[in-house]
């Protein structure tokens, strides 16, 4: 066995493991098991010389790729998004630093002040909120799932969107890199991570789900407890004060992505964990 054979086996094993993680615990896992059972039956009848049944199953296997694409389109899309995020063209690439147009310090400061002040007021009134900051990705797919707004971000606008009697409060607000609210009432993908605590509700799981597959930062205000959180790269930093939220958003929205990882890791350990979230 050559080195290429060993590498081939390891790569196939890794791909199969990642596919298993994507379908684990979902309906797709049962479909996958059913497909494997049909394929095993096809091999059995072929080896037994049952020509009629072998021909029927062979025709089914002939369109197997098309059937897989149709049945697993959501899982395939998620798999490609994960791969795309991990490529050299992703979050920390050199090419991105050349081509991307980063927001100025003044624009970032104004966005942060508006979001923190609005979050603080909504926290006091137990108003749930979900605010998404797009980074390298414009999140057009998710913005199109809501209602287009295209307005400058402000404290009053955010509060009016998420107040409980607003028709736009149910869903997320997406903020572009230039500080404008692109859309409201946007639908986000819910995380399927089995290790998330049961205390996290649908709003927090949606924030985690988006940051698992897209380059974004999400601010969450709990409707039940009023506690404020920030989600980044699938990690949630819970029960933040206004000062902590301002500091963290300033760090995450800054141009220095290199300092982002070490700082957030340190701060996460000092963040108190609430007993209940919604």
PyMOL commands that set and color helices and strands:
alter all, ss='L'
color gray80, all
select helices_A, chain A and resi 3-23+27-48+51-62+64-71+73-86+94-99+105-124+140-143+155-162+202-213+242-252+258-270
alter helices_A, ss='H'
color red, helices_A
select strands_A, chain A and resi 129-134+147-152+172-175+180-186+216-221+228-232+235-240
alter strands_A, ss='S'
color yellow, strands_A
deselect
rebuild
show_as cartoon
